[in-house]
Amino acid sequence: MAKFISWNIDSLNAALTSTSARAVMSQDVLRKIAAYDADIIAIQETKLPAEGPSATHVELLKSYFTGYHFEWVSSVPPAKKGYAGTMILYKEGLKAEKIVPKLGAPDTMDDEGRLIALEFDNFYFVNVYTPNSGDGLKRLKERQLWDSLYADYLSSLDQKKAVIACGDFNVAHKEIDLANPASNHFSAGFTDEEREGFTNLLAKGFTDSFRFIHGDVKDIYSWWGQRIKTSKINNSGWRIDYFIVSDRIKDKIQKSEMIDSGPRQDHTPILLEIEL
């Protein structure tokens, strides 16, 4: 049984080095993730420098995750500094080849460290931090192109071997994937265009593992906005973090669920267990 975890950490640097109340909550989540002893852990929104994790970051990361290799990609010029970024940790003993794809995406999206993959003997593992369409949907057109290019990329991998893709996809696919759909049809993450982009991705031969296991269950989310202090208490959330898998291995999925992050708002980690 292979075990995978994905989490948008909203600054690995802050989680590892800060002593703020929020950082302490993040550290609790890191310890919780470590206890699962997963084979692969994907992290999004690392917000590390262009040159990647410092020696201090590495030392602190290894204090949580002993016995793991890790690969990363950060935002580099002309993209913003300390922005986005992704990382994958995988157990020592596993053999993997790092891939940093360039989609040909618009604006600086290809330079923001949003996409990293590992090739294993019998599958690809892909970690994505999908661009947000932004306030006023100012980046929606660019986001639509990203979605199309990303779907084509996963499809190209799927031609060679099975794919497991995870991360913060920044879209609630269906009305049951957020608490208040009626008032959010023109909000970033729930526009018709973004939802259609995710539908198009699945149509290329992929399965949303959570829905495969749980069907149309409601009120289970992976993200609660930080701007509203009661969003998590009231479970006014969105499901925007996913593990998707090639259709041909969907019957091997054993578990797909959220990991409780306690009182910490923002994203909660997600878990996939699958027979590989």
C-alpha positions in Angstrom: 0.0 0.0 0.0 1.4 3.4 -1.0 0.6 6.4 1.1 0.7 10.0 -0.2 0.0 13.3 1.5 -0.5 16.8 0.0 -0.6 20.1 1.8 -0.6 23.8 0.8 1.4 25.1 3.8 1.2 28.8 3.0 4.9 29.4 3.7 7.2 26.6 4.6 9.7 29.2 5.8 7.2 30.6 8.3 6.1 27.1 9.4 9.7 26.1 10.1 11.3 29.2 11.5 8.6 31.5 13.1 7.4 31.4 16.7 4.0 33.0 15.9 0.8 31.4 17.1 0.0 30.4 13.5 3.4 28.9 13.0 3.0 26.8 16.1 -0.3 25.5 14.7 1.6 24.8 11.4 4.3 22.9 13.3 1.6 20.8 15.0 0.3 19.9 11.5 3.8 19.0 10.3 4.2 16.6 13.3 0.8 15.1 12.5 1.8 14.6 8.8 5.1 13.0 9.9 3.2 10.5 12.0 1.5 9.1 8.9 4.9 7.8 7.7 3.8 8.5 4.1 5.9 7.4 1.1 5.6 10.8 -0.6 4.6 14.2 0.7 3.8 17.1 -1.6 3.9 20.7 -0.4 2.6 23.7 -2.1 3.1 27.5 -1.6 6.5 27.0 0.0 7.4 30.7 -0.5 11.1 29.9 -0.4 13.8 32.0 -2.0 14.8 31.4 -5.7 17.8 29.4 -4.5 15.6 27.2 -2.5 15.7 26.0 1.1 18.6 27.3 3.3 20.7 25.0 5.4 18.5 26.0 8.4 15.4 25.0 6.4 16.9 21.7 5.5 17.9 20.9 9.1 14.5 21.8 10.4 12.7 19.9 7.7 14.7 16.8 8.5 13.8 17.2 12.2 10.2 16.5 11.1 10.8 14.1 8.2 13.8 11.8 8.9 14.7 9.5 6.1 13.3 11.5 3.2 14.9 13.0 0.0 13.3 16.2 -1.1 13.1 18.1 -4.4 11.8 21.6 -4.9 11.2 24.4 -7.3 10.9 28.0 -6.4 9.7 31.2 -8.0 12.5 32.8 -10.0 12.8 36.1 -11.9 10.9 37.6 -13.7 8.3 36.2 -11.3 7.9 37.6 -7.8 10.3 36.7 -5.1 9.2 34.4 -2.2 6.1 33.5 -4.1 4.3 30.2 -4.8 6.8 27.3 -5.0 6.4 23.5 -4.6 8.3 20.7 -3.0 8.1 16.9 -2.9 9.5 14.7 -0.1 9.9 11.0 -0.8 11.3 8.2 1.3 14.9 7.2 1.0 15.1 3.9 -0.9 12.6 5.0 -3.5 14.2 5.8 -6.9 12.8 8.8 -8.7 13.8 11.3 -11.4 12.9 14.9 -10.9 11.0 16.7 -13.6 10.4 20.5 -13.7 7.9 20.9 -16.5 7.4 24.1 -18.5 3.9 24.3 -19.9 4.3 27.4 -22.1 1.9 29.1 -19.7 1.2 32.9 -20.0 2.6 35.7 -17.9 5.2 34.5 -15.4 3.3 31.3 -14.4 6.0 29.0 -15.7 8.6 30.8 -13.5 6.6 30.7 -10.3 7.6 27.2 -9.1 4.1 25.9 -9.5 4.8 22.5 -10.9 7.2 19.7 -10.0 7.0 16.0 -10.8 8.8 12.7 -10.0 9.0 9.8 -12.3 9.1 6.4 -10.7 9.3 3.0 -12.3 5.6 2.5 -12.6 4.0 5.9 -12.2 4.4 9.6 -12.3 3.8 11.8 -9.2 2.9 15.4 -10.0 2.6 18.2 -7.5 0.8 21.4 -8.6 -0.1 24.8 -7.2 -2.6 26.1 -9.7 -2.6 29.9 -10.2 -5.4 31.7 -8.6 -7.6 33.9 -10.8 -7.2 36.7 -8.4 -9.3 39.6 -7.0 -11.6 40.8 -9.7 -10.7 37.7 -11.8 -7.9 39.7 -13.3 -5.9 36.5 -14.1 -8.8 34.4 -15.2 -7.9 34.2 -18.9 -4.3 33.2 -18.1 -5.7 30.7 -15.6 -7.9 29.1 -18.3 -4.9 28.7 -20.5 -2.9 27.2 -17.6 -5.7 24.7 -17.0 -5.7 23.6 -20.6 -2.0 23.2 -20.8 -1.8 21.4 -17.5 -4.5 18.9 -18.6 -2.6 18.3 -21.8 0.6 17.7 -19.8 -1.0 15.2 -17.5 -2.5 13.5 -20.5 0.9 13.2 -22.2 2.3 11.5 -19.1 -0.6 9.2 -18.9 0.3 7.9 -22.4 3.5 6.5 -20.8 2.5 5.3 -17.4 -0.1 5.9 -14.7 -0.3 9.3 -13.1 -1.0 10.4 -9.5 -1.4 14.2 -9.4 -2.1 16.3 -6.3 -2.1 19.8 -4.9 -4.0 23.0 -4.6 -6.0 23.2 -7.8 -7.7 26.4 -6.7 -11.1 25.3 -7.9 -14.2 23.8 -6.2 -15.4 21.5 -9.0 -19.1 21.2 -8.1 -21.7 23.0 -6.0 -21.2 20.3 -3.2 -17.5 21.3 -3.0 -18.2 24.5 -1.2 -20.5 25.7 1.6 -22.0 28.7 -0.2 -22.2 28.0 -4.0 -25.0 30.4 -4.8 -23.1 33.5 -3.7 -19.8 32.5 -5.3 -20.4 31.8 -9.0 -18.3 34.9 -9.9 -15.6 34.3 -7.2 -12.1 33.1 -8.1 -12.1 29.3 -7.7 -15.8 28.8 -8.6 -16.3 30.5 -11.9 -17.9 28.4 -14.7 -14.6 28.7 -16.6 -12.5 27.2 -13.8 -14.9 24.5 -13.1 -15.0 23.6 -16.8 -11.2 23.5 -16.8 -11.3 20.8 -14.1 -14.1 18.9 -15.9 -11.9 18.9 -19.0 -9.0 17.6 -17.0 -11.0 14.6 -15.7 -12.4 13.9 -19.2 -8.8 13.2 -20.4 -8.8 10.0 -18.3 -8.5 11.0 -14.7 -10.5 10.4 -11.5 -11.1 12.6 -8.5 -10.1 10.1 -5.8 -12.2 11.8 -3.1 -15.5 11.6 -5.1 -14.6 8.0 -6.2 -14.4 6.9 -2.6 -17.1 9.1 -1.0 -19.6 9.8 -3.8 -21.7 13.0 -3.3 -21.0 13.4 0.4 -21.3 17.1 1.5 -19.8 19.4 4.0 -16.2 18.0 3.8 -13.8 20.7 2.7 -10.0 21.3 2.5 -9.8 25.1 2.8 -11.4 27.7 5.0 -10.6 31.4 4.3 -8.5 33.2 6.9 -10.2 36.6 6.3 -13.3 35.4 8.2 -12.3 34.2 11.6 -15.3 31.9 12.0 -15.0 30.2 8.6 -13.7 26.9 10.0 -15.8 26.9 13.2 -18.8 27.3 10.9 -17.4 24.9 8.3 -17.9 27.5 5.7 -15.2 25.9 3.5 -14.2 24.9 0.0 -12.8 21.6 -1.4 -10.0 22.9 -3.7 -7.2 20.3 -2.9 -7.2 17.1 -4.7 -5.6 13.8 -5.5 -6.5 12.7 -9.0 -5.3 9.5 -10.6 -5.3 7.9 -14.0 -8.7 6.1 -14.6 -6.9 2.8 -15.1 -5.7 2.7 -11.5 -8.8 4.2 -9.8 -10.0 0.8 -8.6 -6.8 0.6 -6.6 -7.7 3.6 -4.4 -8.2 2.5 -0.8 -8.6 5.8 1.0 -8.9 9.5 0.1 -9.6 12.0 2.9 -8.7 15.1 4.7 -6.3 15.2 7.6 -7.6 17.2 10.5 -5.5 20.4 11.0 -7.2 21.4 14.2 -7.9 25.1 14.8 -5.6 26.2 11.9 -7.5 27.9 9.1 -6.5 27.9 5.5 -5.7 24.5 3.9 -5.8 21.2 5.6 -3.6 18.3 4.4 -5.1 15.5 2.2 -4.3 11.8 2.2 -4.4 9.2 -0.5 -3.8 5.5 0.0 -3.6 3.3 -3.1 -2.4 -0.1 -4.1 0.5 0.3 -6.5 
